[in-house]
Amino acid sequence: MRAVVHETFAEPADVLTVAERPIPQPGPGQVLVRTVLSPIHNHDLWTVRGTYGFRPELPAQSGTEALGVVEGLGEGVDRLQVGQRVAGGTFGVWAEYYVADAAGLIPVPDAMPDEAAAQLVSMPFSAISLLHSLDLHEGDWLVQNAANGAVGRMVAQLAAARGVNVVGLVRRAAGVEELRGQGIERVVATDAEDWQDRVTAITGGAPIVAGVDSVGGAAAGDVASVLGENATLVVFGAMASPTLEIPSGKVIFGQLTVKGFWGSVVSRTMPAETKQRLFGELITRVLDGSLTLPVADVFTFEDVRDAVRANDTAGRVGKVLLRP
């Protein structure tokens, strides 16, 4: 079978290539899946660079999430059927076939398009798990930066469906209009001198009980600066800097709680019944249109380097997908 691989840790656009690999065989509790579509995530590219929390042995395949069709069942698998579409995956799904644990795959409803199903697990589940972990209630206020990123947009949409209010922060005024074009109105650009006053005007002075930082550096302090007392700041990512710049006075006198969120750990430790309920909500939101999963472009495995470059395009709306 054909698979996307890399033999060294470096920039993905320089080292990713296609090679022949044997078709894997499912063991007990596993299934063989034929890949249909797979999204490119930032953590996939960080892994290729060798800068993520997981470093595979080289040479390594790539990719972590896919939509596929079940081709074979391992011993003891009775919840899935050959020919069934499934979402999810494991490490190394940028290949024509991959083997995954049956328990980690989500059956896809017939009404869900392939392009949406291919994105169902990683980013949307991280977004809904993040909201779940914050235990927000209807009417509560949340602020997040990187609001025009994939997870930011999903958090805003999922929170709105739950009755939770979200203020999004972006670095440029152009990002405000971009999100308004997607139906997300409560957005403030931090390049304006009075941006904090604009946040207060949007909330009507109501306390913001939680914040999400996906940028790091001074941007983390920006999020913290508009939080109310006894609020929680969740560190979700570090796109700009691995260091947080948060005034100690905000932590001490504002009684701010700062904690991290890593989706893979949260998913692994979450009770099965909770995970099933959250996936059920995700599927409902996609099918009723309250959660949108746009696609920017689709590339073949042979064009993976072009796909990586397209993924880095500024202002991109929607995921870049790979197909065999």
WOHU-V128566 format. One record per run of one state. SS is the DSSP state (a for helix, b for strand, c for the rest). FROM is the first residue (numbers start at 1). TO is the last residue. If there is no record, write none. Layout:
SS_FROM_TO, SS_FROM_TO
This chain:
c_1_1, b_2_6, c_7_11, a_12_15, c_16_16, b_17_20, c_21_29, b_30_39, c_40_41, a_42_49, c_50_59, b_60_61, c_62_65, b_66_73, c_74_84, b_85_88, c_89_94, b_95_95, c_96_96, b_97_101, a_102_104, c_105_105, b_106_107, c_108_113, a_114_117, c_118_121, a_122_134, c_135_140, b_141_144, c_145_149, a_150_162, c_163_164, b_165_170, c_171_172, a_173_180, c_181_186, b_187_189, c_190_194, a_195_203, c_204_209, b_210_213, c_214_216, b_217_217, a_218_225, c_226_231, b_232_235, c_236_243, b_244_244, c_245_247, a_248_253, c_254_256, b_257_260, c_261_262, a_263_269, c_270_271, a_272_288, c_289_294, b_295_300, a_301_311, c_312_318, b_319_323, c_324_324
